[in-house]
């Protein structure tokens, strides 16, 4: 900068405004005054110009350029030689850049540098490098050895703290050292100051009263020992810049000093403690060294300042409370006889880390956390308090200390007072997940750094974010936030702070608040699971409240749930969350038909799933999933085995509870199409898909969320989706082998006449076109009402006769359409029934096709219709077509098939004899069934289906509205058309639903008798449990009543149709 121009700007503040603005200064009056004072300090104008240039380059990175400029001027003006200092910065611009970062981050550090400029020389030499604890203690104790006056000692302690604090702040702000390094250095400095102050005080007191000696025992006459324990942040080696230090002094043995004016050891160490505290806390012109808090000592503020070793141990053994155990996690000897401190902590280890953490202890921890939060709210502390606010530092510390108390008895490795080290160790032993570790480490480091930035500004013990946006924006920049995506640093900081604190609170709630109840008296199950070695009396007292036949075995099976069988999974976390759900789990098991067997099945199914801890966590957060899981293990082996078939099935289980409706047919088809797109192996995908969707449907079925009509329709859609994928794959393979099937014009008859198509189709005009496959579903699939194990009744049809056209050269002349589609049908049947690790996908039954077992597997549509028109078909075959529905094929061909079905089923006239034939056919089916068979037995579902089909055949010829394949839908249609009385329709709907629901539950039970109402009392009890009956006999009575009443209505309606 031109010297003359600078001189002009010094004389004209308004003219200097553009320059000051370019330097990032927002207060031009103050900025100009600093410029003038530099000139008044006789710094050459050319040097000032150089400094302005250096400052302008650094300004964009500074949180508060005005503050930095003002502090820089104060520093320069206070120097012994401002000119030499300015020249130094001209030679070492990096030194000025570093200094400006300090000046913009901390007014406290800036003031110290202005007062004691020798510290700046120290910074230039050390660059904030960490110093070992031993070196700090040695240097400071050595400094105080040459001092006798307590006032000089206090001054030395405070000057040391100032000097070292500047070094630490430089490493923190300029060198961006980690929070662990910074907090450790702050803690080591406190250790050294306390150690040096104690050595000075003891030397002075011994000169006055003599050396305290131990009385009695093998060490009689030896110097008495004294130790200072640190708790809280200092104990954890994670102290803040402006934190109180929590101390507990104590001494070894009783005795007396050895001088003529001797005093007891208790009196000596009381005086020593008072003098130590005075050296640290007495205000001087240099302030205080530390604020000291002794309230964590036994009996608190009303107690003597220090106790003997035995008094300390006796107090904690007999009176120590849970919060004191929590506090002692961080206890660390920092001054005096360190070995004495280690001996006390070793003795207290079994008190702090007990065999297990009882629910009473857990409740105490939760209550303490709530009291602290309530007190913070009462003090008017807002959520922007980084320590006590929701998701703040204390939330992390609480959850970590809780996990240490919970697991430290069995896992000594987690016993550490340092929070970040504890997070690492808890993750290493599996008490925290890798994700929780990462989140807690990062969030804790961020919040502690934020705490440091707030406190070092003015050396105040504050944890509250500034309310003013301008001040908060400066904090954001000091934290390292920069503008991103067009947003200001403040916006980025706020979003990050909100996200991190929310995550912290969620983890605390998940592991502590939400996991465990608050009443230890009514939930002793928690202690039973947590106790590694409970007495027989405790086991009987807790589990004896439940209806287990063998309490001892039940305990063994319960604890099997607390152990991970996979080596790398954490049994500690598994036990943690099993304990949290134990009361609800055992209550759910107790409500099952056979609690002992349910517990065995729970252990078996859970072991097969792998990570049990994840299961218990899920159930802790989502209680309905626990009840459902117990229900499946108690009485639904079909769904339980489905869950174990694939690790992802447990997610399907949860999804089935969350999704509010069954998936639509389109959604099911689309989902499977997405899964199979580009897949080389289709079978595993189909099996997994079927299992996942059967689980989803089955869960909703068990919970009574859907009508049986909707449940069956979904099962039908799942089967149809799988069938389509199989047909598409096998069709492609068949075309690759034989070529594309095409339509050929039908030849004339032997007498030369043209054979007319029975459907009136013009096949001549389609010669050479691709011949389409049509699959007709009958039975339960045709009516969209299959259950979980239904066969698929299919008829394979094709549009017309013809030949295939090979795609590849040298593939021969192809084959007939009859051969092509017959072999394709065989491939489809084999593919669906192919045995794999998970059994068969579906069994396909083609016996309902025209000509039955002996006929062609696939027939053309015209032959299909001629079979029925020629009078060869029996009434039961026409009756079967009432449930016919196309599930695969081109739309036009599907329409032709349904036209053929209508003519085949409903073309023949109805006669009264037909009703007698329907009745005789029904009775023949009954001959091979037991009286308790829900399907073919007397009054079973076949009674309802035969009534419906009889009425459809009677009226469907003239009224197409009743030609619907589903039984329940057909009942609605017959009632709407006036062919079935409303009372009868309602009766058959209710009875059919009742019997189909029972049948579905029996299928879920994997019962041997797939349609049999159980006679075994145990099986009947399970069935009643699944259907929500408290009394199995009541279920049996109702089922038998429906048998009788259904048969009576059947006889009545068949009799009416026969007249």
MARTI-155924 format. One line per 2 residues: their letters; for each residue x, y, z of C-alpha. Coordinates in steps of 0.1 Angstrom, whole numbers, m for minus. Layout:
N
A = X Y Z | ...
! end
This chain:
1059
XX = 0 0 0 | 12 35 m9
XX = 25 53 22 | 10 86 13
XX = m24 70 7 | m22 53 41
XX = m12 86 57 | m43 102 42
XX = m65 74 54 | m52 78 89
XX = m63 114 89 | m97 107 73
XX = m118 80 89 | m146 82 63
XX = m121 78 35 | m107 47 52
XX = m141 29 52 | m135 10 19
XX = m101 m2 31 | m116 m13 65
XX = m144 m31 47 | m120 m49 25
XX = m103 m62 57 | m137 m78 67
XX = m142 m52 95 | m178 m43 103
XX = m171 m16 129 | m152 10 110
XX = m149 35 138 | m132 10 161
XX = m111 m4 132 | m98 30 123
XX = m89 38 159 | m68 6 160
XX = m50 17 128 | m43 51 144
XX = m29 36 176 | m6 14 156
XX = 8 45 139 | 10 62 173
XX = 31 33 185 | 57 45 158
XX = 52 14 136 | 64 26 101
XX = 36 31 77 | 51 7 51
XX = 51 m20 78 | 15 m12 87
XX = 6 m15 50 | 22 m49 50
XX = 3 m60 81 | m30 m48 66
XX = m23 m69 35 | m16 m100 57
XX = m47 m94 78 | m69 m90 47
XX = m58 m124 34 | m66 m140 67
XX = m99 m122 74 | m122 m146 54
XX = m112 m175 76 | m117 m156 109
XX = m149 m159 130 | m147 m123 141
XX = m123 m101 122 | m132 m70 143
XX = m122 m89 175 | m90 m102 159
XX = m80 m67 146 | m86 m51 180
XX = m67 m78 198 | m38 m76 173
XX = m35 m39 178 | m35 m43 216
XX = m8 m70 213 | 13 m49 190
XX = 10 m17 210 | 18 m35 243
XX = 50 m50 229 | 83 m38 243
XX = 92 m29 207 | 62 m26 184
XX = 85 m20 155 | 104 m52 161
XX = 72 m72 165 | 58 m58 133
XX = 90 m66 115 | 88 m102 128
XX = 54 m106 113 | 67 m92 80
XX = 94 m119 80 | 71 m146 93
XX = 36 m141 79 | 26 m175 91
XX = 31 m164 127 | 7 m136 123
XX = m19 m159 106 | m17 m183 135
XX = m19 m155 161 | m50 m140 144
XX = m68 m173 147 | m63 m171 185
XX = m73 m135 186 | m106 m143 168
XX = m114 m173 188 | m108 m164 225
XX = m108 m130 242 | m94 m147 273
XX = m64 m161 255 | m59 m128 237
XX = m58 m109 270 | m33 m133 283
XX = m10 m129 253 | m13 m91 256
XX = m3 m93 293 | 24 m118 289
XX = 40 m115 255 | 68 m140 264
XX = 41 m166 259 | 41 m158 222
XX = 77 m167 220 | 69 m200 238
XX = 42 m207 212 | 65 m201 183
XX = 89 m226 198 | 64 m253 209
XX = 36 m247 183 | 12 m261 209
XX = 28 m296 209 | 14 m318 238
XX = 35 m322 269 | 35 m354 291
XX = 20 m354 325 | 52 m363 341
XX = 71 m334 326 | 44 m309 337
XX = 43 m322 373 | 81 m323 375
XX = 85 m287 362 | 58 m272 383
XX = 69 m290 415 | 104 m278 408
XX = 93 m242 404 | 76 m243 438
XX = 105 m259 456 | 123 m225 457
XX = 92 m207 471 | 83 m204 507
XX = 56 m177 507 | 21 m190 499
XX = 13 m159 480 | 42 m165 457
XX = 32 m201 453 | m3 m191 443
XX = 11 m167 418 | 33 m193 403
XX = 5 m218 400 | m17 m193 383
XX = 10 m181 359 | 17 m217 350
XX = m19 m223 343 | m21 m192 320
XX = 11 m201 302 | 1 m237 296
XX = m35 m228 287 | m22 m206 259
XX = m1 m235 246 | m31 m259 247
XX = m53 m234 230 | m28 m229 202
XX = m28 m267 196 | m65 m267 197
XX = m74 m237 175 | m44 m234 152
XX = m32 m270 150 | m67 m285 152
XX = m57 m312 176 | m84 m338 185
XX = m107 m333 214 | m90 m362 231
XX = m56 m346 229 | m69 m312 240
XX = m89 m325 270 | m60 m347 281
XX = m36 m317 281 | m61 m296 301
XX = m64 m325 325 | m27 m331 328
XX = m22 m294 336 | m48 m296 364
XX = m30 m328 377 | 3 m309 378
XX = m11 m278 395 | m29 m299 422
XX = 2 m321 426 | 25 m290 430
XX = 1 m272 453 | m2 m303 475
XX = 36 m308 477 | 40 m271 487
XX = 12 m272 513 | 25 m305 529
XX = 60 m292 531 | 49 m261 549
XX = 26 m280 572 | 52 m306 581
XX = 76 m278 589 | 51 m265 614
XX = 36 m297 629 | 60 m325 620
XX = 55 m355 598 | 23 m375 603
XX = 31 m411 612 | 11 m443 610
XX = 2 m458 643 | 0 m496 648
XX = 4 m524 623 | 34 m535 603
XX = 40 m499 591 | 40 m484 626
XX = 60 m451 625 | 61 m448 588
XX = 50 m415 572 | 12 m414 568
XX = m1 m415 532 | m25 m390 516
XX = m41 m390 482 | m64 m368 462
XX = m89 m385 439 | m104 m366 410
XX = m138 m374 397 | m159 m360 369
XX = m142 m346 339 | m108 m344 355
XX = m111 m380 367 | m119 m390 332
XX = m90 m371 318 | m114 m350 297
XX = m114 m316 315 | m128 m284 299
XX = m110 m251 297 | m132 m236 324
XX = m144 m264 345 | m147 m270 382
XX = m125 m299 394 | m143 m325 416
XX = m119 m338 443 | m120 m363 472
XX = m90 m361 495 | m84 m390 520
XX = m55 m404 541 | m43 m438 550
XX = m41 m446 587 | m48 m428 619
XX = m18 m416 640 | 0 m384 650
XX = 27 m361 638 | 62 m366 652
XX = 69 m330 665 | 66 m318 700
XX = 35 m298 690 | 21 m329 674
XX = m15 m332 661 | m35 m362 650
XX = m33 m374 615 | m70 m365 610
XX = m63 m329 621 | m31 m327 600
XX = m48 m339 569 | m79 m317 575
XX = m55 m287 576 | m36 m299 546
XX = m68 m302 526 | m79 m267 536
XX = m45 m253 526 | m46 m272 493
XX = m80 m258 485 | m69 m223 495
XX = m39 m224 472 | m62 m234 443
XX = m92 m213 449 | m83 m181 467
XX = m88 m151 444 | m56 m131 436
XX = m48 m104 410 | m42 m134 387
XX = m76 m149 395 | m80 m184 408
XX = m62 m216 397 | m94 m237 398
XX = m128 m238 413 | m128 m269 435
XX = m159 m290 444 | m156 m314 473
XX = m193 m323 475 | m189 m357 460
XX = m170 m369 491 | m188 m393 516
XX = m217 m376 533 | m213 m346 511
XX = m209 m309 522 | m217 m315 558
XX = m189 m341 563 | m153 m336 573
XX = m131 m325 544 | m112 m358 543
XX = m116 m393 556 | m93 m422 563
XX = m90 m451 539 | m111 m474 561
XX = m138 m448 566 | m140 m443 528
XX = m143 m480 522 | m168 m486 550
XX = m190 m457 538 | m192 m469 502
XX = m197 m506 513 | m226 m497 536
XX = m241 m464 524 | m230 m459 488
XX = m258 m452 464 | m262 m459 427
XX = m253 m423 417 | m221 m426 437
XX = m212 m458 420 | m218 m440 387
XX = m196 m411 399 | m168 m434 410
XX = m165 m448 374 | m144 m417 367
XX = m124 m417 399 | m86 m414 394
XX = m58 m406 419 | m41 m374 407
XX = m20 m361 436 | m2 m374 467
XX = 3 m411 471 | m11 m424 438
XX = m6 m460 450 | m29 m454 479
XX = m56 m441 455 | m52 m472 434
XX = m56 m494 465 | m88 m478 474
XX = m102 m480 439 | m92 m516 436
XX = m111 m523 469 | m142 m504 456
XX = m141 m521 422 | m165 m549 433
XX = m189 m522 448 | m189 m501 417
XX = m191 m530 392 | m213 m555 408
XX = m221 m590 394 | m251 m574 377
XX = m271 m542 376 | m304 m547 392
XX = m336 m530 379 | m336 m510 411
XX = m302 m496 401 | m314 m490 366
XX = m344 m472 379 | m322 m451 401
XX = m300 m441 371 | m331 m432 351
XX = m345 m412 380 | m312 m393 385
XX = m312 m384 348 | m347 m371 350
XX = m340 m350 381 | m310 m334 364
XX = m332 m326 334 | m360 m312 356
XX = m335 m291 374 | m321 m278 342
XX = m356 m269 330 | m363 m253 363
XX = m332 m231 360 | m344 m219 327
XX = m318 m237 306 | m330 m242 271
XX = m324 m271 248 | m295 m251 234
XX = m275 m261 264 | m248 m283 249
XX = m243 m302 282 | m277 m307 298
XX = m300 m301 268 | m318 m330 251
XX = m291 m351 233 | m263 m331 249
XX = m230 m342 264 | m247 m355 296
XX = m270 m378 276 | m240 m395 260
XX = m221 m397 293 | m252 m412 311
XX = m258 m439 285 | m221 m448 285
XX = m219 m450 323 | m251 m470 324
XX = m236 m496 300 | m204 m496 321
XX = m223 m504 353 | m244 m529 335
XX = m215 m548 320 | m184 m539 340
XX = m189 m567 366 | m183 m593 339
XX = m162 m573 315 | m133 m555 333
XX = m121 m541 299 | m150 m515 299
XX = m139 m500 333 | m125 m466 323
XX = m133 m431 333 | m127 m416 298
XX = m159 m413 278 | m144 m418 243
XX = m123 m447 255 | m154 m462 271
XX = m173 m459 239 | m145 m478 220
XX = m143 m505 246 | m180 m510 249
XX = m181 m514 211 | m152 m538 211
XX = m171 m562 235 | m204 m558 217
XX = m223 m536 241 | m226 m510 214
XX = m231 m516 177 | m205 m503 153
XX = m230 m477 141 | m237 m465 177
XX = m200 m463 183 | m194 m442 153
XX = m223 m418 160 | m215 m414 197
XX = m178 m408 191 | m184 m382 164
XX = m212 m365 183 | m194 m364 216
XX = m163 m350 200 | m184 m324 182
XX = m202 m313 214 | m170 m312 235
XX = m153 m291 209 | m184 m268 209
XX = m182 m266 247 | m145 m256 245
XX = m153 m229 220 | m179 m214 242
XX = m158 m215 274 | m125 m203 260
XX = m141 m171 247 | m141 m155 281
XX = m129 m183 304 | m164 m188 317
XX = m181 m220 327 | m209 m219 302
XX = m226 m245 281 | m253 m223 265
XX = m253 m213 228 | m257 m176 222
XX = m292 m164 216 | m281 m138 191
XX = m277 m150 156 | m247 m129 149
XX = m228 m143 179 | m240 m178 171
XX = m227 m174 135 | m193 m166 149
XX = m194 m198 170 | m203 m217 138
XX = m172 m204 120 | m150 m211 151
XX = m163 m247 149 | m151 m249 113
XX = m185 m247 95 | m183 m231 61
XX = m209 m219 36 | m223 m248 17
XX = m249 m252 m11 | m257 m215 m9
XX = m263 m217 29 | m245 m198 56
XX = m222 m214 82 | m249 m207 108
XX = m275 m228 88 | m251 m257 85
XX = m242 m256 122 | m279 m255 133
XX = m288 m284 111 | m259 m305 122
XX = m264 m297 159 | m301 m306 157
XX = m294 m339 139 | m266 m349 163
XX = m285 m341 195 | m316 m359 182
XX = m295 m390 174 | m279 m389 209
XX = m313 m387 226 | m326 m416 205
XX = m297 m438 215 | m301 m429 252
XX = m339 m437 251 | m333 m469 231
XX = m306 m483 255 | m320 m470 288
XX = m353 m451 291 | m374 m471 267
XX = m358 m504 273 | m365 m508 311
XX = m395 m501 333 | m395 m481 364
XX = m409 m505 390 | m384 m531 403
XX = m409 m547 426 | m432 m559 398
XX = m405 m567 373 | m381 m591 390
XX = m376 m609 357 | m351 m582 347
XX = m328 m590 376 | m332 m628 369
XX = m318 m623 334 | m291 m599 344
XX = m279 m620 374 | m252 m643 361
XX = m257 m668 390 | m291 m665 406
XX = m300 m688 435 | m325 m716 430
XX = m349 m697 453 | m347 m667 431
XX = m354 m687 400 | m384 m704 416
XX = m397 m671 431 | m396 m654 397
XX = m405 m681 372 | m429 m698 396
XX = m453 m670 390 | m458 m684 354
XX = m475 m717 344 | m443 m736 336
XX = m444 m773 343 | m406 m775 348
XX = m393 m742 362 | m356 m753 362
XX = m357 m762 325 | m376 m731 318
XX = m348 m710 333 | m322 m729 312
XX = m343 m722 281 | m348 m686 290
XX = m311 m680 295 | m304 m697 262
XX = m322 m667 247 | m296 m645 264
XX = m266 m661 247 | m255 m656 211
XX = m244 m688 194 | m224 m670 168
XX = m190 m662 180 | m186 m626 167
XX = m220 m615 181 | m223 m599 215
XX = m239 m619 243 | m237 m588 265
XX = m260 m568 243 | m282 m599 238
XX = m286 m601 276 | m291 m564 279
XX = m321 m563 257 | m335 m597 267
XX = m336 m583 303 | m354 m553 290
XX = m382 m574 275 | m382 m603 299
XX = m414 m592 318 | m434 m588 286
XX = m419 m619 270 | m427 m642 299
XX = m462 m628 301 | m468 m635 264
XX = m454 m670 268 | m476 m676 298
XX = m507 m669 276 | m498 m697 251
XX = m512 m732 253 | m479 m748 263
XX = m455 m723 278 | m427 m748 283
XX = m428 m759 246 | m432 m723 235
XX = m400 m714 253 | m382 m743 237
XX = m394 m732 202 | m384 m696 209
XX = m349 m707 216 | m348 m730 185
XX = m362 m704 161 | m341 m676 176
XX = m309 m696 173 | m316 m703 137
XX = m321 m666 130 | m286 m658 142
XX = m284 m624 159 | m308 m626 189
XX = m298 m592 203 | m312 m576 172
XX = m344 m595 178 | m347 m584 214
XX = m339 m548 204 | m367 m549 178
XX = m391 m563 204 | m380 m537 229
XX = m388 m509 205 | m419 m525 190
XX = m439 m546 216 | m466 m559 191
XX = m438 m577 172 | m429 m595 205
XX = m465 m608 209 | m466 m619 173
XX = m433 m637 175 | m443 m656 206
XX = m476 m666 189 | m457 m679 159
XX = m433 m700 180 | m462 m712 202
XX = m486 m725 175 | m476 m715 140
XX = m447 m737 128 | m455 m729 92
XX = m448 m691 97 | m420 m698 122
XX = m402 m719 97 | m408 m693 71
XX = m390 m667 93 | m360 m690 97
XX = m358 m696 59 | m341 m663 53
XX = m325 m636 75 | m345 m609 58
XX = m378 m625 69 | m377 m608 103
XX = m380 m575 84 | m410 m589 66
XX = m425 m597 100 | m422 m561 111
XX = m434 m548 78 | m465 m569 81
XX = m473 m551 114 | m467 m517 99
XX = m484 m519 65 | m521 m511 69
XX = m534 m532 40 | m527 m563 20
XX = m508 m557 m13 | m529 m554 m44
XX = m526 m579 m73 | m508 m554 m94
XX = m483 m546 m66 | m476 m583 m61
XX = m470 m589 m98 | m448 m558 m101
XX = m427 m568 m70 | m419 m602 m83
XX = m412 m589 m118 | m386 m565 m103
XX = m370 m593 m83 | m367 m616 m113
XX = m356 m590 m139 | m323 m602 m153
XX = m320 m630 m128 | m302 m662 m138
XX = m316 m684 m110 | m354 m681 m108
XX = m362 m708 m83 | m346 m693 m51
XX = m363 m660 m59 | m397 m676 m63
XX = m393 m695 m30 | m381 m664 m11
XX = m409 m643 m26 | m436 m668 m17
XX = m423 m671 18 | m421 m634 23
XX = m456 m627 11 | m471 m657 28
XX = m456 m644 60 | m470 m610 54
XX = m505 m624 47 | m503 m650 75
XX = m494 m624 101 | m523 m602 92
XX = m545 m633 91 | m535 m642 126
XX = m541 m607 139 | m576 m607 123
XX = m568 m576 102 | m584 m589 70
XX = m615 m608 59 | m609 m644 48
XX = m620 m634 13 | m591 m608 11
XX = m566 m632 27 | m574 m660 2
XX = m573 m635 m27 | m538 m625 m17
XX = m527 m661 m15 | m541 m666 m50
XX = m523 m636 m64 | m490 m648 m49
XX = m495 m682 m66 | m505 m666 m99
XX = m475 m643 m98 | m451 m672 m93
XX = m469 m693 m120 | m466 m665 m146
XX = m428 m663 m140 | m425 m701 m144
XX = m446 m701 m175 | m426 m673 m191
XX = m393 m690 m184 | m404 m724 m196
XX = m420 m710 m227 | m388 m693 m237
XX = m369 m726 m232 | m395 m744 m252
XX = m393 m719 m281 | m356 m722 m281
XX = m360 m759 m285 | m388 m762 m310
XX = m395 m727 m323 | m425 m705 m321
XX = m459 m722 m323 | m481 m708 m351
XX = m517 m713 m362 | m523 m733 m394
XX = m556 m731 m413 | m577 m762 m404
XX = m579 m788 m432 | m613 m797 m447
XX = m632 m827 m435 | m629 m861 m453
XX = m660 m852 m473 | m645 m819 m484
XX = m666 m797 m461 | m651 m769 m442
XX = m651 m775 m404 | m665 m745 m386
XX = m649 m733 m354 | m674 m737 m325
XX = m666 m702 m313 | m670 m687 m347
XX = m634 m677 m350 | m619 m670 m384
XX = m587 m690 m380 | m579 m689 m418
XX = m571 m652 m415 | m547 m659 m387
XX = m526 m685 m405 | m489 m680 m396
XX = m497 m660 m365 | m483 m670 m331
XX = m505 m695 m313 | m512 m684 m277
XX = m512 m705 m245 | m541 m700 m221
XX = m540 m715 m186 | m574 m719 m170
XX = m575 m721 m132 | m601 m742 m115
XX = m608 m751 m79 | m595 m728 m51
XX = m571 m709 m74 | m599 m703 m99
XX = m621 m689 m72 | m592 m668 m58
XX = m597 m686 m25 | m567 m710 m19
XX = m552 m715 16 | m516 m717 25
XX = m510 m752 11 | m535 m755 m17
XX = m527 m773 m49 | m531 m754 m82
XX = m559 m769 m104 | m550 m760 m139
XX = m561 m767 m175 | m536 m760 m203
XX = m553 m748 m235 | m539 m733 m268
XX = m556 m713 m295 | m555 m737 m324
XX = m537 m765 m341 | m505 m758 m361
XX = m468 m762 m361 | m438 m745 m346
XX = m414 m724 m367 | m378 m730 m356
XX = m357 m699 m349 | m324 m715 m356
XX = m310 m730 m388 | m307 m767 m387
XX = m333 m771 m360 | m355 m794 m381
XX = m391 m789 m392 | m404 m781 m357
XX = m433 m799 m341 | m470 m798 m337
XX = m486 m773 m314 | m501 m802 m295
XX = m467 m816 m288 | m452 m782 m280
XX = m479 m772 m255 | m481 m807 m240
XX = m444 m807 m233 | m446 m771 m221
XX = m473 m781 m196 | m451 m809 m183
XX = m421 m785 m179 | m443 m761 m159
XX = m456 m789 m136 | m421 m801 m129
XX = m407 m766 m123 | m434 m757 m98
XX = m430 m790 m80 | m392 m792 m81
XX = m377 m799 m47 | m353 m774 m34
XX = m338 m764 0 | m372 m750 9
XX = m394 m778 m5 | m418 m776 m34
XX = m431 m743 m46 | m465 m755 m56
XX = m482 m788 m66 | m501 m786 m99
XX = m531 m808 m104 | m543 m812 m140
XX = m568 m840 m134 | m598 m817 m141
XX = m589 m813 m178 | m612 m828 m204
XX = m606 m865 m207 | m590 m865 m173
XX = m558 m885 m166 | m557 m903 m199
XX = m562 m873 m221 | m537 m848 m237
XX = m521 m825 m212 | m528 m795 m234
XX = m558 m793 m258 | m569 m766 m283
XX = m598 m744 m273 | m622 m758 m299
XX = m616 m794 m287 | m622 m782 m252
XX = m656 m768 m261 | m665 m798 m283
XX = m659 m821 m254 | m686 m804 m234
XX = m709 m799 m264 | m707 m835 m274
XX = m724 m847 m242 | m693 m865 m229
XX = m689 m842 m199 | m705 m852 m166
XX = m723 m828 m143 | m694 m826 m119
XX = m672 m815 m147 | m696 m787 m156
XX = m698 m779 m119 | m660 m775 m117
XX = m661 m749 m145 | m682 m726 m122
XX = m648 m718 m106 | m629 m714 m139
XX = m608 m683 m144 | m580 m675 m169
XX = m547 m669 m151 | m524 m667 m181
XX = m527 m660 m218 | m533 m633 m245
XX = m564 m612 m238 | m582 m622 m270
XX = m575 m659 m265 | m585 m655 m228
XX = m618 m641 m239 | m623 m670 m263
XX = m616 m695 m235 | m641 m678 m211
XX = m667 m678 m238 | m661 m716 m242
XX = m663 m720 m204 | m697 m702 m203
XX = m711 m724 m231 | m696 m756 m215
XX = m708 m749 m180 | m741 m732 m186
XX = m752 m744 m221 | m770 m775 m210
XX = m805 m771 m196 | m811 m775 m159
XX = m834 m804 m147 | m846 m814 m113
XX = m826 m846 m117 | m795 m824 m118
XX = m801 m815 m81 | m803 m851 m71
XX = m771 m858 m90 | m754 m829 m71
XX = m765 m844 m38 | m753 m879 m47
XX = m719 m865 m58 | m716 m846 m25
XX = m724 m878 m5 | m698 m898 m24
XX = m671 m872 m14 | m683 m875 22
XX = m677 m912 23 | m639 m908 24
XX = m640 m881 51 | m642 m881 88
XX = m671 m864 106 | m646 m836 117
XX = m633 m829 82 | m639 m792 76
XX = m638 m796 39 | m654 m829 28
XX = m671 m839 60 | m708 m837 66
XX = m717 m799 67 | m682 m789 57
XX = m672 m762 32 | m680 m784 2
XX = m717 m783 13 | m716 m745 8
XX = m697 m747 m24 | m720 m774 m39
XX = m751 m753 m30 | m735 m723 m47
XX = m725 m742 m78 | m759 m759 m81
XX = m776 m725 m81 | m751 m711 m106
XX = m757 m740 m130 | m795 m737 m125
XX = m797 m699 m132 | m764 m691 m150
XX = m776 m701 m184 | m800 m672 m186
XX = m783 m648 m160 | m746 m641 m166
XX = m745 m620 m133 | m741 m652 m112
XX = m712 m665 m133 | m685 m656 m107
XX = m658 m681 m96 | m654 m671 m59
XX = m677 m688 m34 | m684 m657 m13
XX = m687 m635 m44 | m712 m660 m59
XX = m732 m659 m27 | m735 m622 m30
XX = m744 m624 m67 | m771 m651 m61
XX = m786 m631 m33 | m786 m599 m54
XX = m803 m617 m83 | m830 m631 m60
XX = m821 m668 m64 | m810 m671 m27
XX = m828 m658 3 | m810 m632 23
XX = m811 m653 54 | m796 m683 36
XX = m770 m661 19 | m759 m646 53
XX = m759 m680 69 | m736 m696 43
XX = m713 m665 42 | m708 m667 80
XX = m704 m704 81 | m680 m705 51
XX = m659 m678 67 | m659 m696 101
XX = m648 m729 85 | m622 m714 62
XX = m607 m695 91 | m604 m727 111
XX = m589 m744 81 | m564 m716 76
XX = m552 m718 112 | m548 m756 109
XX = m526 m751 79 | m505 m726 98
XX = m501 m752 125 | m487 m776 99
XX = m512 m802 113 | m511 m837 98
XX = m549 m835 92 | m549 m805 70
XX = m587 m802 71 | m595 m820 104
XX = m608 m804 135 | m583 m817 160
XX = m593 m845 184 | m560 m842 203
XX = m567 m818 233 | m533 m802 229
XX = m538 m795 192 | m573 m782 199
XX = m560 m759 225 | m534 m744 201
XX = m561 m740 175 | m583 m722 200
XX = m554 m700 210 | m548 m689 174
XX = m585 m682 169 | m588 m662 201
XX = m609 m687 221 | m601 m689 258
XX = m620 m723 260 | m611 m750 234
XX = m644 m767 242 | m663 m736 231
XX = m645 m737 198 | m653 m774 193
XX = m690 m769 202 | m693 m740 177
XX = m676 m760 149 | m699 m789 154
XX = m729 m767 154 | m719 m752 121
XX = m715 m787 107 | m750 m796 116
XX = m767 m764 105 | m748 m762 72
XX = m759 m797 63 | m795 m788 72
XX = m795 m758 49 | m778 m779 22
XX = m805 m805 23 | m832 m778 23
XX = m819 m760 m8 | m810 m791 m28
XX = m845 m804 m21 | m860 m771 m33
XX = m839 m773 m65 | m850 m809 m72
X = m887 m798 m73
! end
